[in-house]
Amino acid sequence: MASPVTRLHLRFLGRVQGVGFRYQSMYAARNFNLTGWVKNMPDGSVEMEVQGPEEAIDYMLLQLQTGRWIRIEHIEKKKLPLVREERGFQVRGY
């Protein structure tokens, strides 16, 4: 049985800027056929909206936590309404 599709807003705290986090997120999301975006925030955190099967999102998050230079100390999660017309996953911002 496939896991239900969900959309989450995530805020990552820790060593998540300047370590390739956004691009690892993009590659992982595309690998798991997830949609959404990721961007650096001025306060040093990284924000992401990601949509897809819950199980695939969980696997993506596990993969991100194994990054060599990435150190995720905390993830804030908030469930959002689905964006049905969204395609792909992109890096936004600077």
ABEGO torsion letter per residue (X at the ends): XBBBBBBBBBBBBEBABGAGAAAAAAAAAAAAGBBEBBBBBAAGBBBBBBBEBAAAAAAAAAAAAABAABBBABBBBBBBBBBAABBEBBBBEX
